[in-house]
Amino acid sequence: MQFQYTGQMVLQALSPQERSLFHPYLKVMDDHLYMPLQRMYEGAAVHAGDSTSSASLLAVQELLPIVTSVAEFICAEVAQRFPDYRCESGPLTDLEVRISSIRDVEMFQVYLGLCALEGSVVAVQQELFPLCVMLYPPLKVEWKLVRQMLELLDEALHSRLSPASYTFLLPYLQAVQGMFSLEVFPESDPIWSHHPDVLRYMGTARKLLQELVSQEVT
């Protein structure tokens, strides 16, 4: 986050022409800081030499080029469906909020691809899920937005991927949807909508994670 905000300050100090040249560099660095892209590349390299695992590699090869366009579509749709929603940084239509939201949806997709390559949702359980549990409530990002995002992601992948790739990724996407379901995060439980007690909050988060990890989700 420090890199992201520092980068935005640098961009503001540049001319439009300089900004257009420098922004792609910041985007690449930001992506590598937030997302397990290197692990995905390494996993893809392993699968490239294994013909029996071609389905996962093909699915990821189809997914990666559309990650940003899918994220932009989803964030625009969520903002339209929740026009009055305000998170800690402002409304969903605010430029900075939109940039952060797009990055988050990209991150979910990269983790989805990583799960496909690793044949497991452990990466989400141990990394992405705890990160969301730690950050979203204090930032006033309600779980209904995450659930809406995952529903739209399902629809977008269904329409943009080949049937074989979508079918291959679907079990991992459904497992992620289950982690953020109403059963896990009831809207009626106030602990997930504000941040009154850090110790109780993180204790509940750890308990949730342990319960999820103990489940045999494949």
C-alpha positions in Angstrom: 0.0 0.0 0.0 2.9 2.3 0.7 4.3 1.7 -2.8 0.8 2.3 -4.3 0.3 5.7 -2.6 3.9 6.8 -3.2 3.4 5.9 -6.9 0.3 8.0 -7.1 2.1 11.0 -5.6 4.9 10.6 -8.1 2.5 10.4 -11.0 0.8 13.6 -9.8 4.1 15.4 -10.0 4.7 14.4 -13.7 3.5 15.8 -16.9 0.8 13.9 -18.8 3.4 12.6 -21.3 5.8 11.5 -18.5 2.8 9.9 -16.6 1.8 7.8 -19.6 5.4 6.5 -19.9 5.9 5.8 -16.1 2.5 4.4 -15.2 3.0 1.0 -16.8 6.2 0.5 -14.8 4.3 1.3 -11.5 1.5 -1.1 -12.6 3.9 -4.0 -13.1 5.6 -3.4 -9.8 2.3 -3.0 -8.0 1.0 -6.3 -9.5 4.1 -8.2 -8.3 3.9 -6.8 -4.8 0.2 -7.6 -4.4 -0.1 -10.9 -6.4 1.7 -14.2 -6.5 2.6 -13.8 -10.2 6.0 -15.2 -9.8 4.6 -18.4 -8.3 2.1 -18.6 -11.0 4.8 -18.3 -13.7 6.9 -21.0 -12.0 3.9 -23.3 -11.7 3.0 -22.8 -15.3 6.6 -23.7 -16.3 6.3 -26.9 -14.4 3.1 -27.8 -16.2 4.5 -26.8 -19.6 6.5 -30.0 -19.5 3.7 -32.3 -18.3 1.2 -33.2 -21.0 -1.1 -34.7 -18.4 -1.6 -31.3 -16.7 -2.3 -29.4 -19.9 -5.9 -28.5 -18.9 -4.8 -26.3 -16.0 -2.1 -24.6 -18.1 -4.5 -23.9 -20.9 -7.1 -22.5 -18.5 -4.5 -20.1 -17.0 -3.2 -19.1 -20.4 -6.8 -18.1 -21.3 -7.4 -16.4 -18.0 -4.3 -14.1 -17.7 -4.9 -12.0 -20.8 -8.4 -11.0 -19.7 -7.7 -10.4 -16.0 -7.7 -6.6 -16.2 -10.6 -6.3 -18.6 -12.7 -8.6 -16.4 -11.7 -6.6 -13.3 -12.7 -3.3 -14.9 -16.0 -4.7 -16.0 -16.8 -6.1 -12.5 -15.9 -3.0 -10.6 -18.0 -0.8 -13.0 -20.9 -3.2 -12.5 -20.6 -3.3 -8.7 -20.4 0.5 -8.6 -23.5 0.7 -10.6 -25.4 -1.7 -8.4 -24.3 0.0 -5.2 -24.4 3.7 -6.2 -24.7 5.0 -2.6 -22.0 2.8 -1.1 -19.0 4.4 0.6 -16.0 2.6 1.9 -13.4 4.2 4.1 -11.7 5.9 1.2 -14.9 7.2 -0.5 -17.6 6.1 -3.0 -17.0 3.2 -5.3 -16.9 5.7 -8.3 -13.9 7.6 -6.8 -10.8 7.2 -8.9 -8.5 5.9 -6.2 -11.2 3.5 -4.9 -11.8 2.2 -8.4 -8.0 1.7 -8.9 -7.8 -0.3 -5.7 -10.9 -2.3 -6.4 -9.7 -3.3 -9.9 -6.4 -4.4 -8.4 -8.3 -6.5 -5.8 -10.4 -8.2 -8.4 -7.3 -8.9 -10.5 -5.7 -10.4 -7.4 -8.6 -12.8 -6.9 -8.3 -14.0 -10.5 -4.5 -14.5 -10.1 -5.1 -16.6 -7.0 -7.7 -18.5 -8.9 -5.2 -19.3 -11.6 -2.6 -20.3 -9.0 -5.1 -22.7 -7.4 -5.6 -24.3 -10.7 -1.9 -24.8 -11.3 -1.4 -26.1 -7.7 -4.5 -28.2 -7.8 -5.5 -26.9 -4.4 -7.2 -23.8 -2.7 -4.6 -23.7 0.1 -3.1 -20.5 -1.4 -6.4 -18.8 -0.9 -7.0 -20.3 2.5 -3.6 -19.3 3.9 -2.9 -16.1 2.1 -5.8 -14.3 0.3 -8.5 -15.1 2.8 -6.6 -13.9 5.9 -5.6 -10.8 4.1 -9.2 -10.0 3.2 -10.4 -10.8 6.8 -7.7 -8.4 8.1 -8.2 -5.5 5.8 -11.8 -5.4 4.5 -13.8 -4.7 7.7 -11.6 -1.8 8.8 -11.8 -0.3 5.3 -15.6 -0.7 5.4 -15.7 -3.1 2.5 -18.7 -5.3 3.3 -18.8 -9.0 2.5 -21.8 -8.4 0.3 -19.6 -6.6 -2.1 -17.1 -9.5 -2.2 -20.0 -12.0 -2.8 -21.3 -9.8 -5.6 -17.9 -9.6 -7.1 -17.4 -13.3 -7.1 -20.9 -13.9 -8.7 -20.0 -11.4 -11.5 -16.6 -13.1 -11.8 -18.4 -16.4 -12.4 -20.5 -14.9 -15.1 -17.6 -13.1 -16.8 -15.4 -16.2 -16.9 -18.4 -18.3 -18.2 -18.9 -15.9 -21.1 -15.2 -15.2 -21.9 -13.4 -18.5 -21.4 -13.8 -21.7 -23.5 -16.2 -24.2 -21.9 -13.2 -26.5 -21.1 -11.3 -23.8 -19.2 -14.3 -22.5 -17.4 -15.3 -26.0 -16.3 -11.7 -26.6 -15.1 -11.6 -23.4 -13.0 -15.2 -23.6 -11.7 -14.5 -25.9 -8.7 -11.8 -23.6 -7.4 -14.0 -20.5 -7.9 -16.9 -22.3 -6.0 -14.5 -23.1 -3.2 -13.5 -19.4 -2.9 -17.2 -18.4 -3.0 -17.8 -20.8 -0.1 -15.2 -19.0 2.0 -16.9 -15.7 1.7 -20.5 -17.0 1.9 -23.3 -15.9 4.2 -22.7 -18.9 6.3 -19.1 -17.8 7.0 -19.8 -14.1 7.2 -23.4 -13.5 8.4 -24.6 -9.9 7.7 -26.1 -9.8 11.1 -22.8 -10.3 13.0 -21.5 -6.8 13.8 -17.9 -8.0 14.1 -17.6 -8.1 10.3 -19.0 -4.6 9.7 -16.8 -2.6 12.1 -13.6 -2.9 14.1 -14.4 -2.4 17.8 -12.0 -4.8 19.4 -8.8 -5.8 17.5 -8.0 -8.8 19.7 -11.5 -10.3 19.5 -11.6 -9.5 15.8 -8.3 -11.2 14.9 -9.1 -14.1 17.3 -12.3 -14.7 15.4 -10.4 -14.5 12.1 -7.8 -17.1 13.1 -10.6 -19.4 14.3 -12.4 -19.0 10.9 -9.1 -19.7 9.0 -8.4 -22.9 11.1 -11.9 -24.2 10.4 -11.5 -23.6 6.7 -8.1 -25.1 6.5 -9.4 -28.2 8.3 -12.0 -28.8 5.6 -10.9 -31.0 2.8 -11.7 -28.7 -0.1 -10.2 -29.6 -3.4 
